[in-house]
Each structure stands twice: as C-alpha cells, then as structure tokens.
C-alpha cells in the first residue's frame, strides 16, 4: 500500500489530536490511536476523557475525567501546537460530550471549521462492556455527530444511534442515510462484523453517492482496537490533505494490514497491530 510520507529528521510532523479514553491493556483507545499515528509518521496529541480498567478479556470499570479538564486539554494543544485533524473515541458522559463539542466549535474543529473531525462514537467495548452512559446517546446524536466530518460507528453503535439492525447491503445503506440525517458530512457503515462473506464491505455516504470499499476478510479473533485504528488512520490521512473517500480507503487498507499482523495477548482478544510497518 502507498503510505503517508514520513517526516525527515528535524522536520515537525503533521499533528493529530485524539480525544478518547485510555486502555490499560494497550489494545484500543488512546494507546491504539497513538500507535497508528506514530507508525504513520504523525505526532499524536491527546486529550484524555476517561481512564478504563481493562485487559484482553473485558472492561471492569472506568473513571471519567472532569469535563472542563477534557476541554482544556483540547484548548491548550490547539492554541500552542496546532493540529491538522482530530478524532474522538470514548467520551463516557453527556457532560464530556457537550464540553468537547463546545471547545471544538471554539477552536475550529469540525465540519464548519478548518480542522476535520472524525467521530468514532464509542458506546461499548468489543466484549459488550458499556463505555458510555446510556443517557449520553442523545448528546452524541444531537451535539457531537453534527460536528463530524465523518462518523465511523461499528454495527452495534449504528443500532444504538439509529435503531437499524444492519444485516445486509440494503440495511447498511438505510443505516448510512439515517446516520447522515444526524448531521455529519459523511457517514460510514462498516461491514467487518457482518462476517457473512469472504469480503468486508463498508458503505460510505455523503447524501448523494454511496461508495463501497471492500477488502478480503481476515479471519482472526485478535481484532481489539480495529475501530480505533480505522478512525485514527482516517484522521491522519485527512491531516495530510486527503479527501474523505480517499482517507477512508487508505484507512481501510491500513487496518486490513494491521489485522493481518494481529497477535495473541492475554486470555482474550489480542490487538490489531501496526507494528508490521517496522518490518517493512
């Protein structure tokens, strides 16, 4: 695959901000975002929204960072360092979602600002453990997603946000339309969890055209952090000036390579791995 250009020695790399939660097991969240960003030659800035207690088996708890502290992290990074794109992950609560939406508007992040925003509306872990208070779904729908350049939910999150159970191409397109009605510029419905064919097909929609992106399905149980990796790679490509369809296509190819390189970790699901780039 054609990768993003690496900075030369002494050159300030492209900067991308992730606003998300930590993963103490290192497989997902800010850890997954930062790994992908680093191996794509991007400097990762972080605004920690929550600290999770988790490993490869599941999430046993999380602690929310005060909403004002989350917003202040965004504010000071953008004001001093500057960023080319931002992404969100686990935001945990209505208060944090509203604070993030407000500060993004202040500093020019989002669909009406100069800095593109990838919203990964994390609601639950891959094990089904909740990572978002149920009362915060409305804040996601009506406060944050309308700011998104592109929104990248998994199929469980599509169902929570739209009420649509995606089972095939027709329902995926219906769900993409429903997601776009919430206000983002682009919406993607990912097909990785359908597992109904030899290919994983994602549907990307902008209100006029449906774009299909397919890749061979990688049969592995080690797919922890796959959604974070796709969203982070999309943000990196957007920061490099890619348009959304090209950024998503790049991110899908990157994530497929990371799935091929996934490794066992602990007693549960191991992580997708961008470490293959070190070998290449």
N, C-alpha and C positions, 0 to 999 in steps of 0.2 A: 504494500500500500504506500501511497505518497504521504509522507508525514509532514507535520508542521516544521518550519525551519527552526533549528536550534540557535540560540544566541551565541555570538562569538565571545571569546574571553574579554571580560571588562565591559561588555555591552549589557545595558539594562534590558532584561527580557520583558515581554508582554506580561501584564499583571491581570489576574482574575481573582475575584473575591468569592469565597464560598460562605454562605450564611446557613449554618446547619448544626447538627449535633455530633458529638464525638461517639466513637465506638471503641470501648475498652479492649475488644478483641481484635481491633485493627482491620476488620474486613470491609466495613462500609462507612458511611458518614464522612466526616471531615478527613479521616485518615485515607479513605478511598479517593476522595476528591484530590487531596494533596499529592498522592502517589501519581495519579494520572496527569495532573498538571505539571509536576516536576519532570516526568518522563516525556512529556510533550514540549519541554523547554520553556515552560511558563512559570512565573513566580506566583505562588499561591499565597493570597492574603485570607485571613479567616476572621469571621465573627461567630463566636461560639454561642449557640442558642440554648443548648441543653447538653447535659453530661449523662450518658447512658451507662448502665451496669449490664454488660452483655458479654457473651462469648459465642462460640460457634453453634451452641445449642439453642440460645434464645436470650431474650431481654428480661431481666428480673427487676428492673426499676430504672427510673430516670429522674434527674434533678433539673428543673428549669432555671436558666439564668434570668435575672431580673430584666424585664422588657427594656427599660431605659439603658441598661448596660449593653444589651444587644445592639440597640440603635446607635449608641455612642461608639461602639466598635466600628460600625459601618461609616459613621460620620468622620472619624479621625483618619481612617485608612484612605477614604476617597479624597479628603481635604489635603492630605500630605503626599501620599504615594501615587494616587490616581490609578484607575483600573480601565481595562478595555472591555470587560464583561463581568457579570455577576450571576451566581446561581443560588437558589435556595434549596434546602433539604428539610430535615426535621426542624419544625418550629414550635411544636409542642402545645401551644395555647393561643387563645384568642388575643390576649394582651401582646404576646410576642409578634404574632402575625400583623396586628394593627400597627405596632411600633415599627416593624420592618417596612410595611407599606408606606407609612408616613415618611420615614427617613429616605427611602428610595425616591419618593417624589421630590424631597428637598434637594437631593444631590444629583438628580438627573439620571437615575437608574430606572429602566423600564420602557415600555412601548412608546411613551411620549417624550422620553429623554434621549440623551446621546449615547448612553451605555445600555447595550442589550441585556435582558434579564431572562434566564432560564429558570422556570419554576418547576421543581420536582416536588409535587405535593405529597410529601411523605406522611402517611397516616398509620402504617403498621409495618412491622418488620416482616421479613420473608417467612418467619415462623408463625406469623399471625399475632404477635405481641403488639399491643397498641402503643403508638408513638405520638399520638395526637389525641387530646381530649375531644370527645365526641362533639361537644358544644362549639369547637373551633372550625368545624366543617363549613359553616356559613361564612366565617371570616375568610377562609380560603377561597370560597366561591365568589364572594362579592367584594373583597378588599384586595387580595393579593393576585389572584389569577387574572383579573382585568389589567394588571400592570405588565403581564408577561409578554415577552417577545415570542416565546414558545413554552408550552406547558407539556410536561413529559410524565404523566401518571402511568403506573402499572395497571393491570386489569382490575385488581381489587379496588384501587383508588378511583378508576373510571366508574366502577359500580357505585362507590360511596358518593362520588361527586354528581353523577348524572342519573343514577338509578337504572342504568342499562347494563345488562349482563352480556358481555361480548362473547359470542360463540363461533362466529364465522366472519367472512369478509363483509357481509351486508350489515351485521350489527356493529362491526368495527367502524364502518362509515357513518352509521347513525350516531354512534357514540362520539366520533370526531366532530360531527355537526353540533351535538349538544355541548361538547366542551368549548367549541369556538363561540357558541352563544353566550358563554360566561365572560367573554371579552378579550382573550389573548389575540395576538396577531396570527399565531399558528398554533395548532394542536396536533399532537401525535398520539395515536393509539398503538401501543407496542404489542406485537404478537408472540413474544417469546414464551409466555406462559400458556398459550393455547395448546402447544405440543400435539397438534393434530396432523402435522405433515412433516416432511423432511426439510422444510424451509421455515424460517422465522420471518414473517412479513409484517412490517409496520406500515400504518396508514398515516400520512401527514396531510393536513388540510389547512387551507388559507381562506376558505369561504368561496373560492371559485374552482379550485383544482384539487383533486386528490392525487397524491404522489405515493406510489408503492415502493417500498425499499425492502428487498429480500436478501437473506443470507442463509447459507446452509445451517441447519440446526445443529448445535453442539450438544451432544448427549452427555451431560455431566450433572452431578449433584452439587458440584462446587461452583455455585453461581452467586454467592453472597457479594453484595456490592455492585451487581451488574447495572442496576438502575442509576446509582450514583455515578458510576463510571461513564455511562452514556451521557448523562446530563453535564458532567464535568468536561468531557471531551467536546461536547457541543459548545459549551461556553468558551472553551479555548479556541475553537475554530472561529466562532463569532468575533472574538477579540482580535483575531488575525485578519478580519475583514471578510470572512466568508458570508454569503447569503444563507438564509435558514435552510433551504433544501440541501445545499452543499455541505453545510455544517452538520446536519443530521446524518447525511450519507457517510461523511467522514467518521462521525462518532459511532455509527453502527459498525463500520468496518473495524474500527479500533476496538470496540467492545467484543466483537467476534474473535479477534486475535487474543484478547485478554481471557475470554472463555476457554480458548484452546490451551492457554498456559495456566489455567486454574490449578490449584494444588490442595491436597488434603491439609486440614488444620483442625486439631481438636477432635471431638467426638461427633460433631455435627457437620454443617456445610462449610467447606473451605471457600476462600475468596477468589474472585476473578483476579487475574494478575497482569499488570502492565510491565512486569519485570522482563518479559521477553525482549523488550527493546534494548536492554543492556547486552543481550547476546547478539542482537542484530547491529 
